[in-house]
Amino acid sequence: MDSVRADNNRRERTREPLPSGIGDHRERRAVLSDLLEQLRRSALAVSLAALGVVSQSPAAAAVTAAPGAPNLAPYFTPAGAAPKAPDADGFLQRWLLLEPIVKPNRSNTGFTGTYVRQALTTEYFPGQFKAVPRDGQPVSVAGAPLRWHALDTALFDVKLFNFAQSLNKPTYGVIFWAVTVVNSPREISNVRLAVGSNSASMWWVNGKEAAGLFGDRRMVMDDVVSPPLTLHKGKNIVRGAVINGPGLSDFCVRFIDEDGHPIRDITLDLR
């Protein structure tokens, strides 16, 4: 597991403070670069749709929707039709994401195990713990209409804050639900679900709780690793919920073997 810890340090999303002025300069350059890329992709997508070259699924419509808000690109694209393999490090990059459920929290310091477990095991909508939703499927939570989006993420982590912001949805004091379907070519025993999230979260595999991340935390790969579990031959449903007050929200998930190596001979298809 030493190699996993080393890789963990490499991928951690935090960094040491930079000398005065350098961080601001780099941040401005990064923001400008992202903005230019978003404008380019948005203009291209709108032009192709107007010409009838492409048709828009609900997820594709989301990428070009919400005028005045940032585009879902470059962080997300609509989920493709073909099964998707994990990335080179085994991270799962295809998810059904539900628009955020409002759950006011002015601070993340109260995210104790008891509080998070109560908040994330409450049933907010029918089929929350059993159904595999469809792209564009609507649900109602306390009278608020929400919709599922089938998306592929460009990075190893799933940027929930940007997902919500792009759709003009609340970004703070929220709960995000995520579902994916993992297809395994064989039964694989003694695997672990390895998760990082910002902030707290809970995760289930085939209906059984696999991991819980409690407290105010930043997203670090393999922050919590589940006890040994078995991936069945065929379909396996991974379900997660992330809760956050103020600040950014994201998560990363992969399966690792008993030696800490990523499981890569699996695919995702959301069906």
N, C-alpha and C positions, 0 to 999 in steps of 0.2 A: 504493500500500500504506500511505500515511500514515494514511488513514481507518481501515484495519484495525488499525494499531497504537494509534490513539486509542481505538477500540472495545475493543481488547484491554485497555488500561489501565482502561477503565470496568468491564469485566466481571471483572477479576482478583479472585480470591476472598480476597485478603489485604488488610489495612488497617493504617494507622499506629496505634501504641499509643494508647489513650485515657487521659485523666487517671485517677488512682487512684480506684477505686470505680465509675466510670461504666460501664466495660466489664462488670464483674460484674453491675451492675444490669440492663443491657440484655440480657446473656446469660440471666439468670434470667427476665426477661420473655419472651424468645424461647422458652426451654425450656418455660415454663408454657403459652404460647400453643400450641406444638406438641402438648403433652400433652393439652390440652383438645380440640384438633381431632381428635387420634387417638382419644380416648375417644368423641367424638361419632360419628365415622365408623364406628368398630368396633361401637358399640351399634346404629347404624342397619343395618349390614350383617348383623349377627347376627339382628336382629329380622326383616328381610326374608327371610332364609334360613329362619328358623323358621316363618314364615307361608307358605312355599312360593312367595313372590312372585318370587324369583330362584333359579336353580340355580347351583352353584358349580363352575367349571372348576378344574383344578389351580392356576392362577395366582390365581383368586379365593379359593380355600381358603387360599392362602398369606397373603392379606391379612388374614384373620381368625384365622390359626393361631398357634401358638407362644405359649400362655398365659404371662404373666409377662414377655414381651418386647415391645418397642415394635411398634406396628402398621406395616405397610408404608406406609399413608397417613401423611402427605400427600405423600410423595415418589413413590409408584408407584400405579398402578391396573392391573388386568388388561388386557392388550392387547385392543383392540376388534376386531370382525370386519371392519369397513370399512378400506380402505387409509388410512394416516395420512400427512399432509403434514408436512414439517419445520416448525419454528416460524418466526416472522417473520425471524429471523436465520439460518435455514438449518440449525439444529441437529437432528440425528436423535434422536427421542424415543421410538422403539419398538425394543426389544431382547429377544432371548433371552439370559438370564443364567444361567450355571451356578453352583450353590452353590460356595463357595470350596474350592479345593484347598489342603491344608495344605502350606506350604513355609517352614519356620522360618527366620527372619532376625531377629536381635536388633537390627540396625541397617540403615538404608537406604544407608549410606555405601559399601557394597560393590557397589552396583548399576552396575558398569562395563558397557560394551557387551558384553564377552566373557561376563560372568556372566549378564546378562539374556538375551542371545541363546541361551545354552546352556539356561537355565531355561525359556524360553518356546518353544523349538523341540523340546523333549523331548515325545514322544508319551505322554500320560497315559491316554488312553482312545481306543478305535477311532473313526475318523471325525472326529477332532479338527480336521483341517485341510481336510476336504472336505465333510462332511455338514452339512445344515441341520437342526438338531434340532427336535423337536416340544415343545410345551408339556407339561410333566409327564414328559417322557422321562427314564428313569433311566440313569445311567452308574455304573461302579465304578472308583475310582481307588485303587490299592494296598489293595483290600479295603474301602474306605469307600464306602457308597452315597451318590450325589449326584443331584440332579434339576435339570432345566432349567425356567426360569420365563419365560413370555412376558409382558412388562410394558411399559406406557407410563409414561414419566417425566414428572412435572409440571413440572420445571425444565429448563433447557437442559443441565444436567450430570446424569450418572447417578451417584447416590450409592450406591456399592458398600458402603461401611461400614454404612450404614443397612439396605441389603438383607440383608447377612449377619446383622447384629444382630437384625433382626426375625424371622429364622428360627432364632435361637439357634445360629448357626454361628460358627466362629472369625472374628475380625475382624482379627487381627494375624498376620503371618507366613503370608501366603496368596497364591494366584494366582486371579484371576477371569477367566473366559472369557466373551466377548460376541459375539453374531452377529446381524446384521440383513440383510434383503433389500431392496435399493433398486431400485425400478422406474422406469426412465427412458422417457419417451415418444419419445425419439429418441437417436441416438448423439451424445454430447457429448465433444468432444476438448479437450485442454489444460485439464482441470480438476485441482484439487489436493485431496487429502485433508488437512484441517486438524484437528489433534488437540491436546488438552491432557489430562494425566493426573497423578494422584497415586497411586503414585509412578511407577516406570518402566513402560513398556509397549511392545508391538509391534503393528503393524496390517497387514492384508493386504486387498487388493481383488481379487476374482476369482482368488484363489489366489496372487497375486504380492505380495511384500512391498512396502508403500507407505511406511511410516514407522516409526521407532524412537525412543523417548524414553528416554534412559539417565541414570543418576545419581539422586540424591535430589532430587526436585523437587515443587513444589506445582502444583496444577491451574490453568492459565491458558489461556484460549481461544487457539487458533491458535499454541500454543507451538512446535509443529513442523509444517511444511507439506511435503507430499510433492513429489517431482518431478512434472512433468505426466503425467497418465494419461487414459485414455478410459473414459467410462461407456458401455457398450453399450446399444443399444435393447432394452428388456425388462429382464430380471433381472440384478442385479449383487450379489454377495455380499461384504459387509464383515465381517471377522472380526478380533477384537482380544483381547489378553491383557494384564492389568494385574497387576503384582507389587508387593507392599508388605510391609514389616516392621511396625514400630510406626506408629501414626498413622492418620489418615483416608484413605480410598480413594475416588476418583471419577474420572470422565473426561467429556470432551465432544468430539463429532465433528461435522464438517460438511464439505461440499464447497464450494469456492470457485472462481470462474473466474480467468482470468489477470490480471484487474484487482483481485482480492481481494473481489469481490462474491459473496454467497452464492448457491448453486444451489437454487432453491425449487420448480421445476416437476418434482419427483420425488415418489414416494410410497414408503411402507414397508408391507409386509404379512406378513413372516416365513414365506412359503411359497415 
